[in-house]
Amino acid sequence: MIETLLLDLLRHQLPDAVVQRYEFRAVRPVFDINHFFVCGEPQPDGKTIHLWAKDHEGWLTMEATALIK
């Protein structure tokens, strides 16, 4: 589910972008009893978006990379 929220963040921020590739990796479990955050940042090449989620304590829980067109 969090991997989908990361992709939703990208689609919300860049609605016209075409996602060519999307890869994600779970790093640490996160539970719905606490808040968590989804974050993203475009990379200097303009085609790669780094996405990540962190838990309520700031620990990285998932990271992803999207290649857009």
Steps between C-alpha positions, in 0.01 A plus 500: 500500500774751584661438161170610344488812716851592383388466140185702578723779636691507174178505295360782716813714472573421133162417343629514141800275560503156338652241731727272298637297790425472870704304751455486876653328798355451846756581768313490831143414598253780565169461679182701462477577871744789447542771241743453214622729225549461126766720342653556159770696328591536132860421417728733297451300177134611490381147424558317826285553808621371837209410728501378858278443800592547863323407819391727785851482649667596172629152414513411132235236427496486121696649214415516133625633171284605208624573151272746324466631150 
